[in-house]
Amino acid sequence: MSFYQFILVMRSRWLTIVGVLGVVVLGGVAACLILPKQYAAAALVLVDSKHDPAANDSYSMDNNSAVIGTQVDIAASQRVAQRVVTALQLDQDPAYVQKWRLATEGRGDFTAWLASTLIKRLSVKPSPESNVISITVKWPDPQVAATLANAFAEAYIATTIALKVDPAKQYANSFDARSRELRVDLEAKQKLFSDFENTNGIVAADERIDVENARLSELSTQLVAIQAQRQESQSRERQAKEDINSIPEVLQNPLIASLKADLSKAESRQQDIATSLGTNHPEYKSTGAEVTSLRQRLAQESARIVASLSNTTRVNQLRENEVSAALETQKNRVLALKHLRDQAAVLQSDVATAQRNLDAVTQRLAQSSLESQTQQTSSILLAPATEPVMPVSPNVPLILMLTVGVGGFIGLVASMLFELANPRVRSDQELIKMTGVPILGTVSSISYPPVTHSRSLRALEHLKATAD
């Protein structure tokens, strides 16, 4: 079918199209009159996302979208709806109780069912390119719709506060219990450290260890000095045994020097007497006795010096042994003090650690206590819902537009179906196509005079006569 044929069909079937369109439009009008009216009330809430201005734009946008999305989910949550039910005392309304019993036969939680019913009439949408959330409620009564929208906005703000406060209260209770445990632990460690100091007589462990370390250093110095003296005395003793006249004690002894001088003189005089008087002379013998006596005294004095060196070596050895024993004792004392100091340091460190833990928990406890008492929230009621004047449902203009479009389409379809069921020749092209015979001429439309009753009777009689 060409477009020209389609136009011819529409022209001939226009009554069908108009009739169907009228029926559909009348049905739409009837639906607008029959359907219950729904009023929509919206409350606007501003959400402060608190994103970082210095952050990357894409990241900040994603973060802001996540925050707004989370707030939308919270506003449309079951918890907020149940808070609305409790705040408006809807659970005490007998009408809602009757509806619940009819819908669920009395099974399940009535408050949860009522909250779910309210959520079905709730619409929470964020505004594009802003942090404003629109909380819309549809209801047959405009006043109830505004009341529910404001109740949802207030319940949402209260829920956001509770979501901050409730965990803070739990943390505060946990930190309070933990602080009591840490305080008991701190007192026990302080008592253990104090008892340890009292038991071991530690008043100032660092001062005592300093004194004992100084004493240990002094004993070490003395031991080194005594060892040097002992080694020197042993060396002189050995030297004296090998050559007594080479040691400084003999060389620097005035008595030995005097005896050596006297001995030298006596020996010289003895040689003179032996030369002049002979060896048998009494004076020679007398001088010989004097030389012998001087030699004996010189030997005795040298032996006394050697004995003195031996005594000095023994004394130095005894002193070295005493100082070495004292040094060993001092070392043990210093080690014991260091051990006590280490134990005291460990106990003191335990006390300091317990104190730091208690301070940290106390600080967190104070912070959590303040957070549990806060009433601040990032959501603020920007504009409360007002009672709507015009209903949003049914949408009369939209329904009429849809009925006109649908009715026109159905009328066109119906006219085409009627044409297919009872086709007509509406143009010379269709006639040529159907018969295959060319058209010799066409007759325009013929107008007939009005038919009266008498003319009708005469025409009828003429037809009968012709038939006979």
C-alpha positions in Angstrom: 0.0 0.0 0.0 1.3 3.3 -1.1 1.1 6.5 1.0 -1.5 7.8 -1.4 -3.7 4.7 -0.8 -3.1 5.1 2.9 -4.4 8.6 2.8 -7.5 7.5 0.8 -8.2 4.8 3.4 -7.9 7.2 6.3 -10.2 9.7 4.5 -12.8 7.0 4.0 -12.4 5.5 7.5 -12.2 8.7 9.5 -15.3 8.0 11.4 -13.7 4.8 12.7 -10.6 6.6 13.8 -12.5 9.4 15.5 -14.7 6.9 17.2 -11.9 4.8 18.6 -10.0 8.0 19.7 -13.1 9.3 21.4 -13.6 6.0 23.3 -10.0 5.9 24.5 -9.9 9.6 25.5 -13.2 9.1 27.4 -11.6 6.1 29.2 -8.6 8.2 30.1 -10.8 11.0 31.5 -12.8 8.4 33.4 -9.5 7.0 34.8 -8.5 10.5 35.9 -11.8 10.9 37.7 -11.7 7.4 39.3 -8.0 7.1 40.4 -7.3 8.4 43.9 -5.3 11.6 44.1 -1.8 11.5 45.4 0.0 14.5 46.9 3.8 14.7 47.1 5.6 16.7 49.9 9.3 17.2 49.8 11.8 18.2 52.6 15.3 19.3 51.6 18.3 18.3 53.6 21.8 19.7 53.2 24.7 17.2 53.6 28.2 18.4 54.4 30.5 15.8 52.8 33.7 17.5 54.2 35.9 16.5 51.3 39.5 17.7 51.1 39.7 20.8 48.8 43.4 20.1 48.1 42.7 16.6 46.9 42.4 15.5 43.3 39.2 16.7 41.7 38.2 13.2 40.5 38.9 11.6 43.8 37.0 14.3 45.7 34.1 13.9 43.3 34.1 10.2 43.8 34.4 10.6 47.5 31.5 13.1 47.6 29.3 10.9 45.5 30.0 8.0 47.9 29.1 10.2 50.9 25.9 11.4 49.3 25.0 7.9 48.2 25.5 6.7 51.8 23.3 9.4 53.2 20.6 8.6 50.7 20.7 4.9 51.8 20.5 6.0 55.4 17.5 8.3 54.8 15.6 5.4 53.0 16.6 2.8 55.6 14.3 0.7 57.8 15.8 2.3 60.9 14.8 5.8 59.9 11.3 4.5 59.0 10.8 2.8 62.3 11.9 6.0 64.1 9.2 7.9 62.1 6.6 5.3 63.1 7.6 5.7 66.8 7.7 9.5 66.6 4.3 9.8 65.0 2.8 7.0 67.1 1.5 5.3 63.9 1.9 1.9 65.6 -1.0 2.9 67.9 -3.4 3.7 65.1 -6.1 1.1 64.9 -6.6 1.6 61.2 -3.0 0.6 60.5 -3.3 -2.4 62.8 -6.4 -3.6 60.9 -4.6 -3.2 57.6 -1.6 -5.1 59.0 -3.8 -8.0 60.1 -5.6 -8.1 56.7 -2.3 -8.1 54.8 -0.3 -10.5 56.9 -2.9 -12.3 59.0 -1.2 -11.1 62.1 2.2 -12.6 61.3 5.5 -10.8 61.6 6.5 -7.5 63.2 3.9 -4.8 63.0 6.4 -2.0 63.3 8.6 -3.4 60.6 5.6 -3.9 58.3 4.4 -0.4 58.8 8.0 1.0 58.3 8.2 -1.0 55.0 4.8 0.4 53.9 6.1 4.0 54.5 9.3 3.3 52.6 7.2 2.3 49.6 5.7 5.8 49.5 9.1 7.4 50.1 11.5 8.7 47.5 15.0 10.0 48.4 17.0 11.5 45.6 20.1 13.7 45.6 20.1 16.9 43.7 22.5 16.9 40.7 25.7 18.9 41.2 24.9 19.6 44.8 24.9 18.1 48.3 21.1 18.6 48.8 18.9 15.5 49.4 15.2 15.6 48.6 13.0 13.5 50.9 9.6 13.1 49.2 6.5 11.3 50.5 3.4 10.6 48.4 0.1 10.3 50.3 -3.6 10.8 49.5 -3.8 13.5 52.2 -1.6 16.5 51.5 -1.3 17.3 55.3 -0.2 13.8 56.1 2.3 13.8 53.2 3.9 17.0 54.6 3.9 15.6 58.1 5.6 12.3 57.0 8.2 14.1 54.9 9.2 16.4 57.8 9.2 13.4 60.1 11.5 11.4 57.8 13.8 14.4 57.5 14.0 14.8 61.3 14.3 11.0 61.8 17.2 10.9 59.3 19.0 13.7 61.1 18.5 12.1 64.4 19.7 8.8 63.0 22.9 10.3 61.7 23.5 11.7 65.1 22.8 8.3 66.7 25.2 6.6 64.2 28.0 8.9 65.6 26.9 8.9 69.2 26.2 5.2 69.7 29.7 3.9 68.7 31.2 6.7 70.8 29.2 5.5 73.8 30.3 1.9 73.2 33.9 3.1 72.9 33.6 5.1 76.0 32.3 2.2 78.0 35.0 0.0 76.6 37.7 2.5 77.4 36.3 3.1 80.9 36.6 -0.6 81.7 40.0 -0.8 80.1 41.2 2.2 82.1 40.1 0.6 85.4 42.1 -2.5 84.4 45.1 -0.5 83.5 44.9 1.5 86.7 44.9 -1.7 88.8 47.8 -3.0 86.8 49.7 0.3 87.3 49.2 0.2 91.0 50.4 -3.4 91.2 53.6 -2.6 89.2 54.3 0.5 91.3 53.9 -1.5 94.5 56.2 -4.2 93.1 58.8 -1.6 92.2 58.6 0.1 95.6 58.9 -3.2 97.4 62.0 -4.1 95.3 63.6 -0.8 96.2 62.9 -1.2 99.9 64.1 -4.8 99.9 67.4 -4.0 98.3 67.9 -0.6 99.9 67.9 1.2 96.6 67.4 4.9 97.0 69.3 6.2 94.1 70.6 3.3 92.0 72.5 5.5 89.6 74.4 7.3 92.3 75.4 4.1 94.1 76.6 2.5 90.9 78.6 5.6 90.1 80.3 5.4 93.5 81.0 1.7 93.2 82.4 2.2 89.6 84.7 4.9 90.9 85.9 2.6 93.7 86.4 -0.2 91.1 88.4 2.2 88.9 90.5 3.3 91.9 91.3 -0.3 92.9 92.3 -1.1 89.3 94.7 1.9 89.3 96.2 0.8 92.6 96.6 -2.8 91.4 98.4 -1.6 88.3 100.7 0.6 90.4 101.4 -2.2 92.9 102.1 -4.7 90.1 104.6 -2.2 88.6 106.3 -1.8 92.0 106.4 -5.6 92.6 107.9 -6.2 89.1 110.5 -3.4 89.8 111.4 -4.9 93.2 111.7 -8.4 91.8 113.9 -7.0 89.0 116.2 -5.3 91.5 116.3 -8.4 93.7 117.4 -10.5 90.7 120.0 -7.9 89.8 121.3 -7.8 93.3 121.8 -11.6 93.3 123.7 -11.3 90.1 125.8 -8.2 90.8 125.0 -6.5 94.1 127.3 -3.6 93.4 125.3 -2.6 90.3 122.0 -1.8 92.0 121.1 1.8 92.8 120.5 0.9 96.5 124.1 -0.1 96.9 125.5 2.6 94.7 123.6 5.3 96.4 124.0 4.0 100.0 126.3 6.4 101.9 127.3 3.8 104.5 128.4 1.4 101.9 130.3 4.2 100.1 132.0 5.1 103.4 132.9 1.5 104.1 134.3 1.1 100.6 136.4 4.2 101.0 137.7 3.0 104.4 138.3 -0.4 102.9 140.2 1.1 100.1 142.3 3.2 102.5 143.0 0.2 104.7 144.0 -2.0 101.8 146.3 0.8 100.5 147.9 1.2 103.9 148.2 -2.5 104.2 150.1 -2.7 100.9 152.3 0.2 102.1 153.1 -1.6 105.3 153.8 -4.8 103.5 156.2 -3.0 101.2 158.0 -1.1 103.9 157.7 -3.4 107.0 156.8 -6.8 105.6 153.9 -9.0 106.1 154.9 -10.3 109.5 155.0 -6.9 111.0 152.3 -6.5 113.8 151.0 -3.3 112.2 150.5 -5.2 108.9 148.4 -7.8 110.8 146.5 -5.1 112.6 145.7 -3.4 109.3 144.7 -6.8 107.8 142.3 -7.3 110.6 140.9 -3.9 109.9 140.5 -4.8 106.2 138.8 -8.0 107.1 136.4 -6.2 109.5 135.6 -3.6 106.8 134.9 -6.3 104.3 132.6 -8.2 106.7 130.7 -5.0 107.4 130.4 -4.2 103.7 129.1 -7.7 103.0 126.7 -7.5 105.9 125.4 -4.1 104.7 125.0 -5.5 101.2 123.2 -8.5 102.5 120.9 -6.2 104.5 120.1 -4.3 101.3 119.4 -7.5 99.4 117.2 -8.7 102.3 115.4 -5.3 102.2 114.7 -5.8 98.5 113.4 -9.3 99.2 111.1 -7.9 101.9 109.9 -5.1 99.6 109.1 -7.8 96.9 107.1 -9.8 99.4 105.3 -6.8 100.7 104.5 -5.7 97.2 103.2 -9.2 96.4 101.0 -9.2 99.5 99.7 -5.8 98.6 99.0 -7.0 95.1 97.1 -10.0 96.4 95.1 -7.9 98.7 94.3 -5.3 96.1 93.5 -8.0 93.5 91.1 -9.7 96.0 89.5 -6.3 96.8 89.2 -5.6 93.1 87.5 -8.9 92.5 85.1 -8.2 95.4 84.4 -4.8 94.0 83.7 -6.3 90.6 81.2 -8.7 92.1 79.6 -5.8 94.0 79.4 -3.7 90.9 77.9 -6.6 88.9 75.4 -7.2 91.7 74.5 -3.5 91.7 74.2 -3.5 87.9 71.9 -6.5 88.1 69.8 -4.8 90.8 69.8 -1.7 88.7 68.7 -3.7 85.6 65.9 -5.3 87.6 64.9 -1.9 88.9 65.0 -0.4 85.4 62.8 -3.2 84.1 60.3 -2.7 86.9 60.5 1.1 86.4 60.0 0.6 82.7 56.9 -1.6 83.4 55.6 1.2 85.6 56.2 3.8 82.9 54.6 1.6 80.2 51.6 1.0 82.4 51.4 4.8 83.0 51.6 5.6 79.2 48.9 3.0 78.5 46.7 4.4 81.2 47.2 8.0 79.9 46.5 6.9 76.3 43.3 5.1 77.3 42.3 8.0 79.6 42.7 10.4 76.7 40.7 8.2 74.3 38.1 7.8 77.1 37.8 11.6 77.4 37.5 12.0 73.6 34.9 9.3 73.3 32.9 10.7 76.2 32.8 14.1 74.4 31.9 12.5 71.1 29.1 10.5 72.9 27.6 13.8 74.1 27.7 15.7 70.9 24.5 16.6 69.0 26.2 17.9 65.9 25.7 16.3 62.5 26.7 16.9 59.0 23.1 16.9 57.8 21.0 20.1 58.2 17.3 20.6 57.4 17.4 23.1 54.6 13.7 23.5 53.8 10.9 21.7 55.6 8.1 20.2 53.6 4.9 22.2 53.1 1.4 21.0 52.4 1.1 20.6 48.6 -1.8 22.2 46.8 -1.9 20.3 43.5 -1.8 16.5 43.3 1.0 14.7 41.5 -1.1 11.7 40.7 -3.1 11.1 38.6 -1.3 13.4 36.1 -4.2 14.6 33.9 -2.2 16.3 31.2 0.1 13.3 30.8 -2.8 10.8 30.8 -4.7 12.9 28.2 -1.6 13.1 26.0 -1.1 9.3 26.3 -4.8 8.6 25.6 -4.8 10.8 22.5 -1.6 9.1 21.2 -2.8 5.6 22.0 -6.3 6.3 20.8 -5.1 7.7 17.5 -2.8 4.7 17.0 -5.6 2.2 17.8 -7.9 4.0 15.5 -5.4 3.8 12.6 -4.8 0.1 13.3 -8.6 -0.5 13.4 -9.2 1.3 10.2 -6.5 -0.7 8.5 -8.0 -3.9 9.8 -11.4 -3.0 8.5 -10.0 -2.1 5.2 -8.2 -5.4 4.9 -11.4 -7.3 5.9 -13.5 -5.3 3.4 -11.3 -3.9 0.7 -12.6 -1.2 -1.6 -11.4 0.3 -5.0 -10.6 3.9 -4.2 -8.5 4.9 -7.2 -8.1 4.3 -10.9 -4.6 2.8 -10.2 -6.2 0.1 -8.0 -8.8 -0.7 -10.7 -6.1 -1.0 -13.4 -4.1 -3.2 -11.1 -7.1 -5.5 -10.2 -8.6 -5.8 -13.8 -5.6 -5.3 -16.0 -7.8 -3.3 -18.4 -6.9 0.3 -19.2 -9.3 3.0 -18.2 -11.0 4.9 -21.1 -12.5 7.6 -19.0 -13.6 8.6 -15.6 -16.8 10.0 -14.3 -16.8 12.7 -11.8 -19.1 12.7 -8.8 -22.8 12.9 -9.7 -25.2 14.9 -7.7 -28.8 13.6 -7.5 -31.9 15.8 -6.9 -33.6 15.3 -3.6 -35.9 12.3 -3.5 -39.5 13.0 -2.4 -42.1 10.5 -1.3 -44.1 10.8 -4.5 -41.1 10.4 -6.8 -40.1 7.4 -4.8 -43.5 5.7 -5.3 -43.3 6.4 -9.1 -39.9 5.0 -9.3 -40.9 1.9 -7.5 -43.9 1.3 -9.8 -41.6 1.8 -12.8 -39.3 -0.8 -11.5 -42.1 -3.3 -11.0 -43.5 -2.8 -14.5 -40.1 -3.2 -16.0 -39.7 -6.4 -14.1 -43.0 -7.8 -15.3 
